[in-house]
Amino acid sequence: MTPRIEALKDIITNKCHCIHRRASGLDLASDFAERKLSPIDRVAQRTVRLLNAENPAFLEGERIAFLRTITDLPPLFTDEEWTTIKQTHFIHELGHVCNISPDYETTIAKGLQDHLKHARSLHEATNTEMDEEGMAFLSAVIAETQAVLDLADRYRAEAIARGMNDLADVLARVPRYPARNFIEALQFFRVLHFTLWLEGEYHNTVGRFDQYMWPYLEKDLADGKLNRESALELVEEFFLTFNRDSDLYPGVQQGDNGQSIVLGGVTADGGEGFNLLSELCLEASRNLALIDPKINLRVNAMTPRNVYQLGTELTKKGLGFPQYSNDDVVIPGLVALGYDEEDAKNYVVAACWEFIVPGKGMDIPNVAAISFPAVILKCVRDHLEAAASFEEFFGLVKQEIANKCQETLRGIRNLWMIPAPFMSLLMSGCLETGNDISRGAKYNNFGFHGTGISTAVDSLSAIRKLVFVEKSTSPLELLFA
């Protein structure tokens, strides 16, 4: 790390930047309820008010801006309203869109001004076939996007006032217009990611960062504007941005926030996607030794040995990653489940490890969970004594897993999610159809987590050995134990 990056890391890890924070002081739910606002109007109005309330704040020496200064997201619904919603709908976790992968690439290449112009033209078209909800969706997109641009303008004005001319020049370009180089693309991403969290979405993933950002870096390297060392410094600063506000994000504990990044893997033409930017990401993560972003490596039969060596060096840091995904298994598996091959090749991971297609997947990969140890315990109680062989018992275990899946699925009906108009801007087809992403995308599959699989395997192994092979323990003794 350069001294500049070390200083920025110290500011963040010592929480010096928290002096810029304050509570919103907003109590919106009662007002929204009294005015009988629709859910999407509530989201839009809250997001706009929070964006307007944000004060431009900078860290000493930074080149990539945007820091959360508002600590809270005021509730959108009163307790009574939320109770009523839950009476007739299935609500997943906090009710917000989460755990999906937006298409950052398209927006970074087009600019928010282009999106805004398109949304306004759709909204103003006299021959629109959109329903009332679709028109409200477009109004929400327009309002939020304009508020994002206004905040970027305030950041630029403050950067000029502080003599931060390089940053001001970047903010003069993005996020309003397409990024032209690596630093502009990184700043653009930061604005988008910042806004998703402020809108209320969570477990906002990063996707195939080394694929959609590589053209910008490649051009800068070819033009002599960056070299390997200066590019690494930018990647390290970019990685630090994921740790600025992460203590404000929802999760089981700090760090459980789904800021997952995918590197390498098969490209659209079947080639190997691991590139210099992939390598820089692994090096930056190893140097910083911070838990965000979490790195996932896509590997396959073509993956060079040095990729595993680089991954192992990062593993030695004890951060719990990189995780590995095998393209040779995952891509055919997704195709077999009905995903188009083009989309399957472009898969990423959701917040943890589940596979999802960026920009096209509104899948909920963790909509429920099945406890494998609980299934085995039930089978031990109900069937072990009467089972003539381990194979018979194992067949009953598999049947019970299927039964439990069906039972759980019956409880998931009439799913409802809080609208996410800005997230929808980054998802394929939402703007053109007037459909908020909460209403679905190209892929809308539910996934159940199978928890405790290692414990389950160990339990089955013990049952087979003790009860059926050695016959040293009776089913009743095992159950008693």
Backbone torsions as a table, in degrees:
resi	resn	phi	psi	omega
1	MET	NA	143.1	174.1
2	THR	-77.5	162.0	177.1
3	PRO	-55.6	-34.5	179.3
4	ARG	-63.6	-43.7	-179.6
5	ILE	-69.6	-39.3	177.0
6	GLU	-59.7	-41.1	179.5
7	ALA	-66.6	-41.9	177.9
8	LEU	-64.1	-41.3	178.6
9	LYS	-62.0	-42.1	179.2
10	ASP	-61.9	-40.9	179.1
11	ILE	-59.0	-43.8	-175.1
12	ILE	-74.7	-47.9	-176.9
13	THR	-67.5	-28.6	176.4
14	ASN	-89.1	2.4	176.2
15	LYS	59.7	29.9	177.5
16	CYS	-64.8	-27.3	-177.5
17	HIS	-71.6	-13.4	-177.2
18	CYS	-67.4	-13.1	178.5
19	ILE	-63.9	-18.6	-178.9
20	HIS	-83.2	-7.0	-170.8
21	ARG	-87.8	153.4	172.9
22	ARG	-157.2	159.2	175.9
23	ALA	-75.5	153.4	-177.8
24	SER	-68.8	-32.9	-176.5
25	GLY	72.2	13.1	-176.4
26	LEU	-97.9	136.1	172.0
27	ASP	-121.2	92.9	-169.1
28	LEU	-96.1	-31.5	-169.3
29	ALA	-58.4	-45.3	-178.5
30	SER	-63.8	-41.5	178.3
31	ASP	-64.7	-43.9	178.6
32	PHE	-61.3	-41.7	-179.1
33	ALA	-65.3	-42.3	-179.0
34	GLU	-63.7	-35.9	179.7
35	ARG	-86.8	-2.0	178.6
36	LYS	54.0	44.6	179.8
37	LEU	-72.5	146.3	175.6
38	SER	-69.7	159.9	178.9
39	PRO	-56.1	-41.7	-176.1
40	ILE	-71.7	-32.0	175.2
41	ASP	-67.3	-36.0	178.4
42	ARG	-64.4	-45.9	179.4
43	VAL	-60.1	-46.7	-177.6
44	ALA	-63.0	-45.6	-177.4
45	GLN	-66.8	-39.6	178.2
46	ARG	-65.2	-45.3	-177.8
47	THR	-62.7	-43.3	179.5
48	VAL	-62.7	-43.0	-178.9
49	ARG	-66.3	-37.5	178.8
50	LEU	-70.0	-41.3	176.9
51	LEU	-62.4	-40.5	178.9
52	ASN	-67.9	-28.2	-178.6
53	ALA	-82.6	-15.5	-179.0
54	GLU	-67.4	134.5	176.1
55	ASN	-101.5	131.5	175.7
56	PRO	-56.9	127.4	-179.0
57	ALA	-138.0	142.5	-175.0
58	PHE	-129.1	151.1	171.7
59	LEU	-100.8	144.2	-176.8
60	GLU	-56.8	121.6	174.5
61	GLY	86.1	2.2	-175.7
62	GLU	-75.9	153.2	175.2
63	ARG	-117.0	-10.7	177.6
64	ILE	-121.0	115.2	-170.5
65	ALA	-99.7	-179.5	178.8
66	PHE	98.5	110.5	-178.1
67	LEU	-132.6	130.0	178.6
68	ARG	-64.5	126.3	174.5
69	THR	-112.7	-15.7	175.0
70	ILE	-99.0	123.7	-170.3
71	THR	-85.6	-24.2	-170.3
72	ASP	-122.1	156.2	171.4
73	LEU	-112.2	104.2	-177.7
74	PRO	-59.1	142.3	179.9
75	PRO	-56.5	146.6	178.4
76	LEU	-88.2	-24.6	-175.2
77	PHE	-128.2	148.9	172.9
78	THR	-71.4	164.1	178.6
79	ASP	-59.0	-38.7	-179.5
80	GLU	-66.3	-42.0	178.8
81	GLU	-63.8	-42.8	-178.0
82	TRP	-65.0	-38.8	177.0
83	THR	-62.1	-41.1	179.5
84	THR	-64.9	-42.1	178.8
85	ILE	-60.2	-44.0	-176.9
86	LYS	-68.4	-22.0	-179.8
87	GLN	-68.0	-26.6	-175.2
88	THR	-120.7	1.1	-177.3
89	HIS	-136.9	154.1	169.0
90	PHE	-87.6	126.4	-179.7
91	ILE	-112.2	121.4	178.5
92	HIS	-86.6	121.1	178.3
93	GLU	50.5	-118.4	-175.8
94	LEU	-86.9	-2.3	178.1
95	GLY	90.8	-10.1	179.5
96	HIS	-88.6	156.1	169.0
97	VAL	-60.5	133.9	-177.1
98	CYS	-157.7	165.3	168.1
99	ASN	65.0	28.8	176.8
100	ILE	-121.0	174.7	-176.9
101	SER	-120.3	109.5	179.0
102	PRO	-71.1	165.3	174.3
103	ASP	-95.1	85.2	177.4
104	TYR	-68.3	-33.5	-171.2
105	GLU	-55.0	-48.1	-175.9
106	THR	-63.8	-44.3	-177.6
107	THR	-68.9	-40.1	177.7
108	ILE	-62.1	-33.2	-179.3
109	ALA	-81.6	-19.6	-176.2
110	LYS	-106.4	-35.5	-175.9
111	GLY	92.4	148.1	-178.6
112	LEU	-69.2	-27.5	179.0
113	GLN	-62.4	-37.2	178.4
114	ASP	-65.7	-44.3	176.5
115	HIS	-60.2	-44.2	-177.4
116	LEU	-63.0	-43.6	178.2
117	LYS	-61.7	-42.7	-179.7
118	HIS	-65.5	-43.3	179.8
119	ALA	-63.5	-40.2	179.4
120	ARG	-67.1	-38.7	179.1
121	SER	-66.4	-39.2	176.5
122	LEU	-64.8	-40.1	-177.8
123	HIS	-69.2	-34.2	-175.4
124	GLU	-88.6	-10.4	-177.0
125	ALA	-61.7	129.9	-177.6
126	THR	-75.7	-20.0	-177.4
127	ASN	-101.9	22.0	-178.2
128	THR	-62.2	140.9	176.9
129	GLU	-104.0	9.4	-178.2
130	MET	-72.6	147.2	177.2
131	ASP	-78.4	178.7	-177.7
132	GLU	-60.3	-38.1	179.3
133	GLU	-66.5	-37.0	177.7
134	GLY	-64.7	-40.4	178.0
135	MET	-66.3	-39.0	176.9
136	ALA	-64.0	-37.2	177.7
137	PHE	-61.1	-47.1	179.9
138	LEU	-63.2	-38.8	177.9
139	SER	-62.0	-40.5	179.2
140	ALA	-65.2	-44.0	178.6
141	VAL	-59.6	-45.7	-178.8
142	ILE	-61.4	-47.2	-177.2
143	ALA	-63.5	-44.9	-177.4
144	GLU	-69.8	-41.9	-179.3
145	THR	-63.3	-41.0	177.9
146	GLN	-63.9	-38.2	178.8
147	ALA	-66.0	-35.6	175.8
148	VAL	-63.4	-45.7	179.2
149	LEU	-63.6	-37.0	177.6
150	ASP	-63.6	-42.0	179.0
151	LEU	-65.2	-40.6	177.4
152	ALA	-61.6	-38.3	178.0
153	ASP	-65.5	-38.7	178.0
154	ARG	-66.2	-38.3	176.5
155	TYR	-62.4	-42.3	-179.2
156	ARG	-64.5	-44.0	-179.6
157	ALA	-61.4	-40.4	179.7
158	GLU	-70.3	-36.2	176.9
159	ALA	-62.8	-41.2	177.1
160	ILE	-62.3	-43.8	-179.0
161	ALA	-62.5	-29.4	-179.0
162	ARG	-92.9	1.8	-179.7
163	GLY	76.3	19.0	178.9
164	MET	-90.6	70.6	-168.4
165	ASN	-68.3	-37.5	179.9
166	ASP	-63.1	-44.7	178.6
167	LEU	-65.9	-39.6	178.2
168	ALA	-61.0	-39.1	178.6
169	ASP	-64.6	-39.2	177.7
170	VAL	-63.5	-44.4	-177.6
171	LEU	-73.5	-15.8	172.7
172	ALA	-71.1	-21.9	-178.2
173	ARG	-98.4	-53.1	-175.0
174	VAL	-114.8	147.6	10.5
175	PRO	-92.7	10.9	-175.9
176	ARG	-68.3	-42.2	-175.2
177	TYR	-118.6	167.9	-178.8
178	PRO	-61.1	144.3	174.8
179	ALA	-69.2	143.6	179.9
180	ARG	-112.0	-16.4	-177.0
181	ASN	-148.1	179.8	-172.0
182	PHE	-65.0	-45.9	-177.9
183	ILE	-65.5	-37.4	177.3
184	GLU	-66.6	-39.2	179.3
185	ALA	-66.2	-40.2	178.3
186	LEU	-65.4	-43.0	177.7
187	GLN	-64.2	-39.9	178.2
188	PHE	-59.7	-48.7	178.9
189	PHE	-57.1	-44.3	-177.9
190	ARG	-58.2	-41.7	179.2
191	VAL	-63.0	-46.0	-179.3
192	LEU	-62.4	-48.1	-177.6
193	HIS	-64.2	-43.0	176.3
194	PHE	-54.4	-45.0	-175.7
195	THR	-70.3	-36.9	178.6
196	LEU	-59.1	-45.5	178.8
197	TRP	-64.2	-39.2	-178.2
198	LEU	-69.7	-29.7	177.8
199	GLU	-72.0	-24.0	177.8
200	GLY	122.8	-13.5	176.1
201	GLU	-67.8	154.6	179.9
202	TYR	-144.0	173.8	-169.4
203	HIS	50.8	50.1	-177.7
204	ASN	-83.4	110.8	-172.1
205	THR	-83.7	173.4	-174.1
206	VAL	-106.3	-28.7	178.4
207	GLY	79.4	-157.7	-175.5
208	ARG	-82.7	70.0	-174.1
209	PHE	-54.9	-43.1	-176.1
210	ASP	-72.8	-11.9	177.1
211	GLN	-90.8	-49.8	-175.4
212	TYR	-82.2	-16.5	176.7
213	MET	-95.4	-17.1	-175.5
214	TRP	-59.5	-41.7	-179.6
215	PRO	-57.4	-35.9	179.8
216	TYR	-68.7	-44.0	178.9
217	LEU	-68.5	-42.0	-178.9
218	GLU	-58.5	-42.3	179.5
219	LYS	-66.2	-42.7	179.4
220	ASP	-63.2	-38.8	178.0
221	LEU	-65.7	-43.4	-179.4
222	ALA	-65.7	-35.0	-179.0
223	ASP	-82.6	-5.2	-179.9
224	GLY	79.0	11.2	179.2
225	LYS	-78.3	-25.0	176.7
226	LEU	-134.6	153.9	167.0
227	ASN	-123.2	-176.1	-175.1
228	ARG	-59.4	-41.9	-176.2
229	GLU	-68.1	-46.0	-179.4
230	SER	-69.5	-32.2	175.8
231	ALA	-66.9	-41.6	178.2
232	LEU	-61.3	-40.0	179.3
233	GLU	-61.4	-40.1	178.2
234	LEU	-67.2	-40.5	177.9
235	VAL	-62.9	-41.4	178.9
236	GLU	-63.1	-42.3	177.5
237	GLU	-65.5	-41.2	177.6
238	PHE	-58.6	-43.5	178.3
239	PHE	-63.1	-34.5	178.0
240	LEU	-63.3	-30.9	-178.5
241	THR	-61.8	-26.0	179.5
242	PHE	-72.3	-13.4	-177.0
243	ASN	-106.2	-1.5	-178.9
244	ARG	-68.2	-47.8	-170.6
245	ASP	-113.2	5.5	-169.3
246	SER	-63.4	-23.3	177.6
247	ASP	-72.3	-10.3	177.2
248	LEU	-93.5	-8.5	-174.8
249	TYR	-85.3	146.8	178.4
250	PRO	-71.1	150.8	178.9
251	GLY	168.0	170.4	179.1
252	VAL	-63.3	-38.3	175.7
253	GLN	-153.5	166.7	179.6
254	GLN	-59.6	133.0	-175.6
255	GLY	103.5	-21.1	176.2
256	ASP	-86.8	69.4	-171.7
257	ASN	-128.5	1.6	172.6
258	GLY	71.3	19.2	179.1
259	GLN	-81.0	69.8	-173.0
260	SER	-97.9	137.8	-179.3
261	ILE	-120.0	141.7	-177.8
262	VAL	-113.4	132.5	-179.5
263	LEU	-123.6	146.6	174.1
264	GLY	73.5	-164.9	178.0
265	GLY	101.2	172.2	-179.0
266	VAL	-65.1	138.2	175.6
267	THR	-92.1	176.2	-177.1
268	ALA	-59.8	-33.7	-179.1
269	ASP	-90.8	8.0	177.0
270	GLY	89.7	4.2	179.1
271	GLY	-82.7	-176.3	179.0
272	GLU	-94.5	127.3	-173.8
273	GLY	-88.9	-10.3	-178.6
274	PHE	-65.8	125.8	-175.1
275	ASN	-136.8	-171.7	-178.8
276	LEU	-60.9	-38.7	179.2
277	LEU	-64.4	-37.4	175.7
278	SER	-57.8	-46.2	-179.3
279	GLU	-63.4	-41.1	179.4
280	LEU	-64.5	-35.8	178.4
281	CYS	-64.1	-44.5	178.1
282	LEU	-62.7	-41.0	179.9
283	GLU	-67.7	-42.2	179.6
284	ALA	-62.4	-43.7	179.5
285	SER	-63.9	-40.4	179.1
286	ARG	-65.1	-40.1	-179.5
287	ASN	-67.8	-43.0	-175.5
288	LEU	-76.9	-34.5	-179.5
289	ALA	55.1	44.2	175.9
290	LEU	-114.4	156.5	-172.3
291	ILE	-83.1	-3.6	176.1
292	ASP	-127.4	140.8	-6.6
293	PRO	-78.3	154.6	176.3
294	LYS	-78.2	136.2	-174.1
295	ILE	-105.4	132.6	175.1
296	ASN	-120.2	128.9	179.2
297	LEU	-102.8	124.4	170.4
298	ARG	-88.0	126.3	-178.4
299	VAL	-129.2	165.0	-179.7
300	ASN	-163.1	-173.6	-176.2
301	ALA	-63.0	-23.4	-179.1
302	MET	-88.1	-9.7	-173.8
303	THR	-62.3	124.9	180.0
304	PRO	-64.4	150.1	-178.6
305	ARG	-59.1	-33.8	-176.1
306	ASN	-64.9	-23.0	176.8
307	VAL	-64.8	-42.5	177.7
308	TYR	-66.6	-35.3	178.1
309	GLN	-64.8	-43.9	177.6
310	LEU	-64.3	-41.1	177.8
311	GLY	-63.0	-38.7	-179.2
312	THR	-67.9	-36.2	176.2
313	GLU	-60.8	-37.6	177.1
314	LEU	-71.5	-39.5	177.7
315	THR	-55.8	-38.6	-178.2
316	LYS	-61.9	-17.8	178.6
317	LYS	-73.2	-13.9	176.2
318	GLY	78.3	22.9	-178.6
319	LEU	-85.9	-11.3	-179.6
320	GLY	92.5	7.4	176.7
321	PHE	-149.7	164.3	15.9
322	PRO	-79.4	151.2	165.7
323	GLN	-89.6	157.6	-178.1
324	TYR	-120.3	138.5	174.1
325	SER	-124.5	130.1	-175.6
326	ASN	-92.4	105.7	180.0
327	ASP	-56.0	-35.5	-176.0
328	ASP	-66.0	-18.1	176.6
329	VAL	-104.0	-43.9	-172.1
330	VAL	-68.2	-46.8	-175.1
331	ILE	-62.7	-50.3	175.9
332	PRO	-61.9	-33.2	178.9
333	GLY	-64.9	-42.0	178.0
334	LEU	-67.0	-40.4	177.5
335	VAL	-60.7	-41.5	179.3
336	ALA	-63.6	-26.4	178.9
337	LEU	-87.5	0.3	174.8
338	GLY	108.3	3.6	177.2
339	TYR	-78.3	141.4	174.2
340	ASP	-63.3	144.5	-176.2
341	GLU	-59.8	-39.1	178.7
342	GLU	-58.5	-43.3	179.3
343	ASP	-71.2	-39.3	-179.8
344	ALA	-61.5	-38.7	179.2
345	LYS	-65.6	-24.5	-176.6
346	ASN	-97.3	14.8	-174.7
347	TYR	-61.3	152.5	171.4
348	VAL	-130.0	-175.4	173.3
349	VAL	-105.1	150.5	173.0
350	ALA	-76.2	-152.1	-172.0
351	ALA	-59.8	-36.0	-176.9
352	CYS	-107.0	-77.1	-176.3
353	TRP	-148.8	-6.2	-174.2
354	GLU	-70.6	145.5	-174.1
355	PHE	-86.2	137.7	-177.4
356	ILE	-152.7	152.6	-178.0
357	VAL	-97.7	123.0	-178.4
358	PRO	-64.0	135.9	176.7
359	GLY	77.3	-12.3	-174.4
360	LYS	-129.3	-5.5	-176.2
361	GLY	-109.7	118.4	169.1
362	MET	-107.1	26.0	176.5
363	ASP	-58.9	148.7	172.5
364	ILE	-114.9	92.1	-171.0
365	PRO	-73.3	-10.5	-179.7
366	ASN	-131.6	46.1	-176.2
367	VAL	-68.0	-22.9	178.1
368	ALA	-159.9	176.3	-178.6
369	ALA	-139.2	143.4	175.2
370	ILE	-115.3	124.4	179.2
371	SER	-86.4	109.5	177.8
372	PHE	-63.1	-42.5	176.9
373	PRO	-61.0	-36.1	178.5
374	ALA	-66.0	-38.0	177.0
375	VAL	-62.3	-44.7	-178.9
376	ILE	-65.7	-40.7	178.4
377	LEU	-60.8	-41.4	178.0
378	LYS	-62.7	-41.8	-179.8
379	CYS	-68.4	-34.7	175.4
380	VAL	-61.7	-43.8	-179.1
381	ARG	-68.2	-40.9	-171.2
382	ASP	-91.7	-28.3	-166.7
383	HIS	-131.4	-18.5	-170.0
384	LEU	-62.3	-42.0	-176.1
385	GLU	-63.5	-32.9	-176.8
386	ALA	-91.0	-9.7	-176.5
387	ALA	-71.3	131.1	-178.4
388	ALA	-82.2	-20.7	-178.7
389	SER	-153.2	165.1	177.0
390	PHE	-64.7	-37.0	-179.9
391	GLU	-60.5	-40.5	177.4
392	GLU	-64.6	-44.0	179.8
393	PHE	-63.7	-42.5	-179.4
394	PHE	-64.4	-35.9	175.6
395	GLY	-62.2	-37.7	177.7
396	LEU	-68.7	-34.8	176.2
397	VAL	-62.6	-46.3	179.8
398	LYS	-62.1	-39.4	178.7
399	GLN	-65.3	-38.7	179.6
400	GLU	-67.5	-35.4	175.3
401	ILE	-61.4	-44.2	178.3
402	ALA	-63.0	-41.1	178.6
403	ASN	-62.4	-42.5	-178.3
404	LYS	-66.4	-37.5	176.9
405	CYS	-62.0	-44.9	179.5
406	GLN	-64.8	-39.9	178.6
407	GLU	-63.5	-43.0	180.0
408	THR	-66.7	-41.0	-178.3
409	LEU	-62.7	-34.9	-179.9
410	ARG	-63.4	-22.9	-180.0
411	GLY	-87.1	-1.6	-178.4
412	ILE	-110.9	92.8	-178.0
413	ARG	-137.0	146.6	175.2
414	ASN	57.8	52.1	178.7
415	LEU	-59.0	137.3	176.0
416	TRP	-134.5	137.2	178.6
417	MET	-131.4	149.3	176.5
418	ILE	-65.5	133.2	-178.6
419	PRO	-58.0	155.6	-177.5
420	ALA	-141.1	72.6	-172.9
421	PRO	-61.6	-38.5	-179.5
422	PHE	-72.3	-39.5	173.5
423	MET	-58.3	-39.1	-178.9
424	SER	-61.3	-31.2	178.3
425	LEU	-60.8	-26.2	-177.3
426	LEU	-100.6	13.7	-179.6
427	MET	-119.3	142.4	-172.4
428	SER	-63.5	126.5	170.4
429	GLY	84.3	-9.4	-175.5
430	CYS	-65.3	-43.9	-176.5
431	LEU	-64.3	-43.7	-175.8
432	GLU	-68.0	-33.7	-177.5
433	THR	-94.0	-10.8	-177.8
434	GLY	71.7	22.7	-178.9
435	ASN	-106.5	119.3	173.3
436	ASP	-63.3	146.5	-176.5
437	ILE	-61.9	-23.1	177.8
438	SER	-64.7	-16.0	178.8
439	ARG	-91.8	-1.3	174.6
440	GLY	120.6	166.3	-180.0
441	ALA	-139.6	-158.9	179.6
442	LYS	-65.1	-40.9	179.6
443	TYR	-117.4	129.7	-175.0
444	ASN	-137.9	48.2	-176.6
445	ASN	-85.1	147.3	172.7
446	PHE	-96.1	142.8	175.9
447	GLY	-127.6	139.4	174.7
448	PHE	-102.6	135.0	169.9
449	HIS	-76.0	136.6	170.6
450	GLY	-100.8	101.0	-171.6
451	THR	-90.5	151.4	174.8
452	GLY	71.3	32.2	-173.7
453	ILE	-66.4	-35.5	179.0
454	SER	-66.1	-42.8	176.6
455	THR	-61.9	-39.7	-180.0
456	ALA	-64.1	-44.6	179.2
457	VAL	-62.5	-44.4	178.0
458	ASP	-61.1	-40.1	-179.5
459	SER	-64.6	-45.5	179.1
460	LEU	-63.2	-38.8	178.3
461	SER	-62.9	-42.0	178.9
462	ALA	-65.8	-41.7	179.2
463	ILE	-62.4	-45.9	179.8
464	ARG	-59.5	-45.6	-176.2
465	LYS	-70.0	-50.6	-171.3
466	LEU	-77.6	-38.6	-173.7
467	VAL	-91.8	-39.6	-171.0
468	PHE	-107.0	-30.3	-179.2
469	VAL	-91.9	-62.1	179.6
470	GLU	-78.3	-27.9	-175.8
471	LYS	54.2	36.9	-179.2
472	SER	-90.3	-11.0	-178.4
473	THR	-136.3	132.2	176.9
474	SER	-82.6	158.7	176.9
475	PRO	-55.4	-38.2	179.8
476	LEU	-68.0	-39.6	177.1
477	GLU	-64.0	-41.3	178.9
478	LEU	-63.8	-44.0	179.2
479	LEU	-63.6	-40.8	178.9
480	PHE	-63.2	-40.4	-179.3
481	ALA	-65.1	NA	NA
